[in-house]
Amino acid sequence: MRRSGGSSTRPPAAAAAGGECLPLGQVHPHAGEAGKVRHDVTGLVAALGLMAVAVPSLLARLAGGRPPGPGPQLAALAPAAAVPAAAGVAVAAVTAWWLAALLAIPAVPLVAWQLPPPRRRRSGSAPALRLRVLTVNAQGGAADPEALPDIVRRHGVDVLAVQELTPRMASRLAAAGIADVLPFSHADPRPGSAGTGLWARWPLTPLPPVPGLRAAVPRARIDPPGGRPVWLTAVHTLAPVNGHAAMWQRELALIQRALAAARGPQVVAGDFNASRDHRPFRDLLAAGLKDCADHGQRRSWPGFTWPAGGAMPPVMRLDHVLVSRSAAVRMARVLRIPGTDHRGVLAAIGFSERAWRA
């Protein structure tokens, strides 16, 4: 018999797209395709979004990281931008090969710029002079002055460069016994962030500073035993923020000009507020210097120094120890310095006899 209303006793049917009804439990043949399309669209949006985060730093780096605008700040973030760029390519590779190939075009240079230079073979001859150099940005004198003499002693430091050296910190360093480990100094402490100082194990002969910079840039010649002098420069440039980008570029050019005119083996240490992602810093290296963090036989790559001391890990290398190209860099590493938002940079350098014949 038939029930009233003409309804059938068959199992209920599932409604499908276009009004087509399928038996219960049967999947519509186009449902898998729809899910794949949604997956592909999600992957495409995610890959493009990751690359969009990286592109501003890529463009700023290609432009040299120069002012005007936020170019210097964006170029400084190129190491961090390499991470979303590489992630964007990886996400795209799961979605579509053509998209991965397209996104690899901006990603490859961002990643390649951050790769360390190849290590050179160590020379078999012993250096005529060995130096251990430490540079520290004291963050307006906030670095722990009692910790510094212990760090100097523990790591066998021969030369110490301190930026943002205030008169109070200079006095506290003296009270903490810095002269017991590094008895010679040439310092210009100032209030705020403009003071800079040099300490050394051997006698220091002060030289005229680099003129035209906002912060002190003391220079000196050290005379270790054996009659092999080395020329030292402690550097702290303005940060390219708050309208100071043009002055920052000018200060780097002034330092480059002063160092290019110098003769003999050089060590230049400090907070440059710049990295090799900035063309003005690369121009400075082209004046005959190399960055110890790039050329150390042993190195804590990538050697990022800022910001430090907080929840966020360092994402850029603003602090450097630079040396003449003839020098051999045996080691370069970063050190935690209590009280400051910069990591210190420690480098072990060797100069051969030819450094004084050049």
C-alpha positions as CSV (number, residue, x, y, z in Angstrom):
1,M,0.0,0.0,0.0
2,R,1.1,3.6,-0.5
3,R,1.0,6.2,2.2
4,S,-1.0,9.3,1.9
5,G,0.7,12.1,0.0
6,G,2.5,9.6,-2.3
7,S,5.7,9.5,-0.3
8,S,8.0,6.6,-0.8
9,T,9.5,4.3,1.8
10,R,13.0,4.6,0.3
11,P,15.8,6.0,2.5
12,P,16.1,9.8,2.5
13,A,18.3,11.3,-0.1
14,A,21.1,13.8,0.4
15,A,20.8,17.0,-1.5
16,A,23.6,17.8,-3.9
17,A,24.7,20.7,-5.9
18,G,22.4,21.6,-8.7
19,G,19.4,19.9,-7.0
20,E,20.7,16.4,-7.7
21,C,19.9,13.9,-5.0
22,L,22.3,11.1,-4.0
23,P,21.7,8.1,-1.8
24,L,22.7,8.6,1.8
25,G,26.5,8.1,2.3
26,Q,27.5,8.7,-1.3
27,V,29.8,11.7,-1.9
28,H,29.2,14.0,-4.8
29,P,31.8,13.4,-7.4
30,H,32.8,17.2,-7.5
31,A,33.1,17.6,-3.7
32,G,36.8,16.6,-3.7
33,E,37.6,19.1,-6.4
34,A,35.9,21.9,-4.4
35,G,38.0,21.0,-1.4
36,K,41.2,21.1,-3.5
37,V,40.3,24.5,-4.9
38,R,39.7,25.8,-1.4
39,H,43.1,24.4,-0.3
40,D,44.9,25.9,-3.3
41,V,43.3,29.3,-2.8
42,T,44.3,29.3,0.9
43,G,47.9,28.3,0.0
44,L,48.1,31.0,-2.7
45,V,46.8,33.7,-0.3
46,A,49.2,32.5,2.5
47,A,52.2,32.4,0.1
48,L,51.5,35.9,-1.3
49,G,50.9,37.3,2.2
50,L,54.3,36.0,3.4
51,M,56.0,37.4,0.4
52,A,54.3,40.8,0.8
53,V,55.9,41.0,4.3
54,A,59.3,40.5,2.8
55,V,59.1,42.7,-0.4
56,P,59.5,46.1,1.3
57,S,62.9,45.1,2.8
58,L,63.9,43.5,-0.5
59,L,63.2,46.8,-2.4
60,A,65.0,48.9,0.3
61,R,68.0,46.6,0.1
62,L,68.1,46.8,-3.7
63,A,68.0,50.6,-3.4
64,G,71.0,50.6,-1.1
65,G,69.2,51.1,2.2
66,R,69.7,54.9,1.8
67,P,67.4,57.8,2.7
68,P,65.0,59.4,2.0
69,G,62.1,57.6,3.6
70,P,62.3,54.4,5.7
71,G,64.9,52.8,3.4
72,P,67.6,52.4,6.1
73,Q,65.2,50.8,8.6
74,L,63.6,48.5,6.0
75,A,67.0,47.4,4.7
76,A,68.2,46.6,8.2
77,L,65.3,44.1,8.5
78,A,66.4,42.2,5.4
79,P,67.8,39.3,7.5
80,A,64.4,39.0,9.2
81,A,62.6,39.4,5.8
82,A,64.4,36.4,4.4
83,V,62.4,34.1,6.8
84,P,58.9,34.9,5.5
85,A,60.2,35.0,1.9
86,A,61.6,31.4,2.2
87,A,58.4,30.4,4.0
88,G,56.3,31.8,1.2
89,V,58.2,29.8,-1.4
90,A,57.7,26.6,0.7
91,V,54.0,27.2,1.1
92,A,53.7,27.9,-2.7
93,A,55.6,24.7,-3.5
94,V,52.7,22.7,-1.9
95,T,50.1,24.6,-3.9
96,A,51.6,25.1,-7.4
97,W,55.1,24.8,-8.9
98,W,54.6,27.9,-11.0
99,L,53.8,30.0,-8.0
100,A,56.8,28.7,-6.1
101,A,59.0,29.5,-9.1
102,L,57.6,33.0,-9.3
103,L,58.1,33.7,-5.6
104,A,61.6,32.3,-5.6
105,I,62.7,35.3,-7.8
106,P,62.5,37.8,-4.8
107,A,63.3,35.1,-2.2
108,V,66.6,33.9,-3.6
109,P,68.5,37.3,-3.3
110,L,67.0,37.9,0.2
111,V,68.4,34.6,1.4
112,A,71.6,34.8,-0.6
113,W,72.5,38.2,0.9
114,Q,72.5,36.6,4.4
115,L,74.7,33.7,3.6
116,P,78.2,33.9,5.2
117,P,81.2,34.3,3.0
118,P,83.2,31.1,2.6
119,R,86.0,30.5,5.2
120,R,89.5,30.9,3.9
121,R,92.2,28.5,4.8
122,R,94.2,29.6,7.8
123,S,97.8,30.7,7.0
124,G,100.5,28.3,8.2
125,S,102.7,31.1,9.5
126,A,102.3,32.5,13.0
127,P,101.1,36.1,13.2
128,A,103.5,38.8,14.3
129,L,100.8,40.3,16.6
130,R,97.7,38.9,18.1
131,L,94.9,41.1,19.3
132,R,91.6,40.5,21.1
133,V,89.1,43.3,20.6
134,L,85.8,43.8,22.3
135,T,83.2,46.5,21.5
136,V,80.2,47.3,23.7
137,N,77.3,49.7,23.3
138,A,76.6,50.7,27.0
139,Q,73.0,52.0,26.3
140,G,73.5,55.4,27.8
141,G,75.7,54.1,30.6
142,A,73.2,51.4,31.6
143,A,75.6,48.5,31.1
144,D,76.9,46.9,34.3
145,P,80.3,48.5,34.8
146,E,81.3,45.9,37.4
147,A,80.7,43.1,34.9
148,L,83.0,44.6,32.2
149,P,86.3,44.1,33.9
150,D,85.4,40.5,34.6
151,I,84.4,40.0,30.9
152,V,87.7,41.6,29.8
153,R,89.7,39.4,32.1
154,R,87.8,36.2,31.2
155,H,88.2,36.6,27.5
156,G,91.7,38.0,27.5
157,V,90.7,41.3,25.8
158,D,93.5,43.6,24.7
159,V,91.4,46.5,23.4
160,L,88.0,47.6,24.6
161,A,85.8,50.1,22.8
162,V,82.7,51.5,24.7
163,Q,80.0,53.6,23.1
164,E,77.3,55.6,24.9
165,L,79.9,56.1,27.6
166,T,78.6,58.6,30.2
167,P,80.8,60.4,32.8
168,R,79.1,58.4,35.6
169,M,79.8,55.1,33.8
170,A,83.4,56.1,33.2
171,S,83.8,56.8,37.0
172,R,82.1,53.5,37.9
173,L,84.3,51.6,35.4
174,A,87.4,53.1,37.1
175,A,86.0,52.1,40.5
176,A,85.4,48.6,39.3
177,G,89.1,48.2,38.4
178,I,89.1,48.5,34.6
179,A,92.6,49.9,34.8
180,D,93.8,46.8,36.5
181,V,93.2,44.8,33.3
182,L,93.5,47.5,30.7
183,P,95.7,50.3,32.2
184,F,95.8,52.7,29.2
185,S,92.8,54.7,28.0
186,H,91.6,57.4,25.6
187,A,88.1,58.3,26.5
188,D,85.6,61.1,25.8
189,P,82.6,60.5,28.1
190,R,79.6,62.6,27.5
191,P,76.0,62.8,28.9
192,G,73.4,60.7,27.0
193,S,74.6,58.6,24.1
194,A,77.4,60.7,22.6
195,G,80.4,59.5,24.7
196,T,82.9,56.9,23.5
197,G,86.0,55.4,25.0
198,L,89.0,53.2,24.3
199,W,91.0,51.1,26.8
200,A,94.0,49.0,25.9
201,R,96.6,46.7,27.4
202,W,99.5,48.7,25.9
203,P,100.3,52.5,25.7
204,L,97.8,54.6,23.7
205,T,98.9,57.6,21.7
206,P,95.8,59.8,21.0
207,L,95.2,60.9,17.4
208,P,92.8,63.5,16.0
209,P,89.2,62.2,16.1
210,V,87.1,61.8,13.0
211,P,85.5,65.3,12.7
212,G,81.9,66.1,11.9
213,L,80.1,63.3,13.9
214,R,77.5,63.9,16.6
215,A,79.1,61.3,18.9
216,A,82.7,61.2,20.0
217,V,85.0,59.1,17.6
218,P,88.3,58.7,19.5
219,R,91.3,57.5,17.6
220,A,94.6,56.3,18.9
221,R,97.7,54.3,18.1
222,I,98.6,51.4,20.4
223,D,102.2,50.3,20.7
224,P,102.5,46.7,21.7
225,P,106.0,45.2,22.5
226,G,108.0,44.6,19.3
227,G,107.5,47.9,17.6
228,R,104.3,47.0,15.7
229,P,101.8,49.8,16.2
230,V,98.1,49.4,15.3
231,W,95.7,52.3,14.6
232,L,92.4,52.2,16.5
233,T,89.1,54.0,15.9
234,A,86.0,53.7,18.1
235,V,82.8,54.5,16.2
236,H,79.2,55.4,17.0
237,T,77.0,56.8,14.3
238,L,73.6,58.3,14.6
239,A,70.7,55.8,14.1
240,P,68.9,56.5,10.8
241,V,65.6,57.2,12.6
242,N,63.6,60.3,13.7
243,G,64.8,62.3,10.8
244,H,68.5,61.5,11.2
245,A,68.9,59.2,8.1
246,A,70.7,61.8,6.0
247,M,73.1,62.6,8.8
248,W,73.7,58.9,9.4
249,Q,74.7,58.5,5.7
250,R,76.9,61.5,6.0
251,E,78.6,60.2,9.1
252,L,79.4,56.9,7.5
253,A,80.9,58.7,4.5
254,L,83.1,60.8,6.9
255,I,84.3,57.7,8.6
256,Q,85.1,56.1,5.2
257,R,87.0,59.1,4.1
258,A,89.1,59.2,7.3
259,L,89.9,55.5,7.2
260,A,90.7,55.5,3.5
261,A,93.4,58.1,4.2
262,A,95.0,56.1,7.0
263,R,98.0,53.9,6.7
264,G,99.1,50.8,8.6
265,P,97.0,48.0,10.2
266,Q,93.7,49.3,11.5
267,V,91.0,48.2,13.9
268,V,87.7,50.0,13.7
269,A,85.1,49.0,16.4
270,G,81.8,50.2,17.5
271,D,78.1,50.7,16.9
272,F,77.7,51.7,13.2
273,N,73.9,51.5,13.3
274,A,74.4,49.8,9.9
275,S,74.9,46.4,8.4
276,R,76.1,45.0,5.1
277,D,72.5,45.4,3.9
278,H,73.2,49.1,3.7
279,R,75.2,50.4,0.7
280,P,77.0,53.1,2.8
281,F,78.4,50.4,5.1
282,R,79.4,48.3,2.1
283,D,81.2,51.4,0.8
284,L,83.0,51.7,4.1
285,L,84.2,48.1,3.8
286,A,85.4,48.8,0.3
287,A,87.8,51.3,1.7
288,G,90.1,48.4,2.6
289,L,88.4,46.8,5.6
290,K,86.6,43.5,6.4
291,D,84.0,42.6,9.0
292,C,85.4,40.1,11.5
293,A,81.9,38.5,11.9
294,D,82.0,37.6,8.2
295,H,85.6,36.4,8.0
296,G,86.3,34.6,11.3
297,Q,87.7,31.0,11.1
298,R,85.4,30.5,14.1
299,R,82.3,32.7,14.1
300,S,78.9,32.8,15.8
301,W,76.9,33.3,12.6
302,P,74.9,35.4,11.9
303,G,76.3,37.5,14.8
304,F,73.2,39.6,15.3
305,T,73.7,42.2,18.1
306,W,70.4,44.2,18.4
307,P,68.0,44.2,20.2
308,A,69.3,42.2,23.1
309,G,68.1,41.7,26.7
310,G,64.4,41.4,26.0
311,A,61.9,38.8,24.8
312,M,62.7,39.5,21.2
313,P,65.9,37.9,19.9
314,P,68.4,40.1,18.0
315,V,67.5,40.4,14.3
316,M,70.3,42.6,12.9
317,R,74.0,43.2,13.2
318,L,74.7,46.8,14.0
319,D,77.9,46.4,16.0
320,H,81.1,45.4,14.3
321,V,84.8,44.9,14.6
322,L,86.4,45.9,11.3
323,V,90.0,45.2,10.5
324,S,92.4,45.8,7.6
325,R,92.1,43.3,4.8
326,S,95.6,41.9,5.4
327,A,94.5,40.8,8.9
328,A,93.6,37.2,9.8
329,V,90.5,36.8,11.8
330,R,90.8,33.7,14.0
331,M,87.5,34.1,15.9
332,A,84.4,36.4,16.1
333,R,81.5,36.0,18.4
334,V,78.8,37.9,20.3
335,L,78.7,38.2,24.0
336,R,75.9,39.0,26.4
337,I,76.6,42.2,28.3
338,P,74.5,42.8,31.4
339,G,72.4,46.0,31.4
340,T,72.5,46.9,27.7
341,D,70.2,46.3,24.7
342,H,73.2,45.4,22.5
343,R,75.3,42.3,22.4
344,G,79.0,42.9,22.5
345,V,81.3,41.7,19.7
346,L,84.6,39.9,20.5
347,A,87.1,39.3,17.8
348,A,90.5,37.6,17.8
349,I,92.8,39.1,15.1
350,G,96.3,38.3,13.9
351,F,98.5,40.7,11.9
352,S,101.4,39.3,9.9
353,E,104.6,41.2,9.1
354,R,103.3,42.3,5.8
355,A,100.7,44.5,7.5
356,W,103.5,46.9,8.4
357,R,105.1,46.7,4.9
358,A,101.9,47.6,3.0
